[in-house]
């Protein structure tokens, strides 16, 4: 990249005022003061809604911000950004939160956006920008300098970035940098661990690329990935980027350690917007890109069920059920990859360019993170779950103030030690919503039992697999687990948490949804069954005006429910069962709303606008979802 950059295009301020955005689209120039207040928490679901993610190349340039909400409106339409000649986007806090989809920055880049200015950025989003050549900064003074016609030195966009990231930005992107530096035949060298380290720091040290010169907190490094996985939304894009950089066929590193999942789009034929919008041919094209990679290379694959009703399982859940082990490094093309951190491994989400690079080199880039220790004391009350803990964390001051961005959430305390691995996975899975890098739980006898019972593995814990007593933490958050009560998150953001008992008026429920990677595990189905069985004993079924959908996270969960005798109870209660797949959680399958007036209570992980259809989504635990389905309004389960 050149030493100085001249910006000549227009600035697009993502204002909370839809009229301000429409003025800009009509050709008017507005100032930062005119646009205030700016939109905070712009998610990748809004930059590129799932229904736009059916191409994986420059055609994405037609779609940036078509899901962006300003007030109660969605003012930006297809091709508006490209036609408007915009080159710079400006927004508020936590820009790019949510899904790790690289479609979002690629859509911005393809529409002509070269620079994003925001108060803060989500880790994966900013890393994706670095990888493909979009510049980012939190310095709003650069807008004044650009408007004055000043050429901006590249050093301006390197401030505060680690040395590795600076080198990648200077190179114009990750693939160009890796061709110069990384060799595919290198193996990590055993590193002295030292004292005062967290578990994640120890795992990183054991996986560092041998060319690493500095490995302290904040340093950018490459680590050897024990497992790399992609899913059908991203496999085609990753393969496209890999072939563009390395030719075809590309020299894959350890292909037996690469896993591809057809899970996100498998239920598209049952999705209202995909069917009505005529999107299925484009879905087929995207899925074909995934299958072409699987056919061209000897990688592991988990695909569609023979009858087409679903998939073998959702990627995060299957990685935990089948592959990940304590102490390993797992990288996946999804922000909920930390799910597997429940086993005591380092699992984190990456974008398509990072995945393409890891396929060839075996290494994946990360920044050595700081760690937040979350100490959850006491025993949880009956009907209170890990989901309630996360919703409480999401509304806490440290998270709302951005103190958790990019950090590891290390969970501990009596309540965590008493949890099953399934429940721990909810804690680690939803670090994506908390803004963290990943989540992890120290492996213990619960972990050993899970591996023995679920996978037939006799695993022995090693002495190093825990944080040192004098490990350094960014901060320690204490939660009184015994004092927690069932929580919900109001529509619009997972951080809108409120105790169920504090709701000021009844909330009618049209759809109740239990499933996804977060709410589709064995322990979650134990909760659904407990509530529904109790309801049937009292003469209750799903409320007449409510539809209740339960979706298995994997086929192993379905088999478990069959063995436990749960299915007759679900049928008697009036539940609609769905085979595994991301489905409604990604607005791509049964359980999604079809009208803005519909209200859903859901056990999924996020409720950003449009996430599960045009209606409003409340987040809750499996117990609260099932109880609300029976009551037809939001209620907690009283045991």
Secondary structure, 3 states (H helix, E strand, C coil): CCCEECCCCEEEECECCHHHHHHHHCCCCCCHHHHCCECCCCEHHHHCCHHHCCCCCHHHHHCCCCCCCECCECCCCCCHHHHHCEEEEECCCCECECCCCCHHHHHHHHCCCCEEECCCECHHHHHHHHHHCCEEECCCHHHHHHHCCCCEEHHHHCCCCCHHHHHHHHHCCHHHHHHHHCCCCCCCCCCCCCCCCCHHHHHHHHHECCCCCCCCCCCEEEEECCEEEEECCCHHHHHHHHHHHHCCCCCCCCHHHEEEECCCCCCHHHCHHHHHCCCHHHHHHHHHHHHHHHHHCCCEEECECCCCCCECECHHHHHHHHHCCCCCEEEECCHHHHHHHHHCCEEEECCHHHHHHHHHHCEEEEECCCEEEEEEECCCCCCCCHHHHHHHHHCCHHHHCCCCCCCEEEEECHHHHCCCHHHHHHHHHCHHHHCCCEEEECCCHHHHHHHHHHHCCCCCCCCCCCCCCCCCCCEEEEEEHHHCCCEEECCCCCCCEEEHHHCCCCCECCEEEECHHHHCCHHHHHHHHHHHHHHHHCCCCCCCCCEEEEECCEHHHHHHHHHHCHHHHHHHHCEEEECCCCHHHHCCCCCCCCCCCCEEEECCCCCCCCCCCCCEEEEECHHHHHHHHHHCECCCCCC
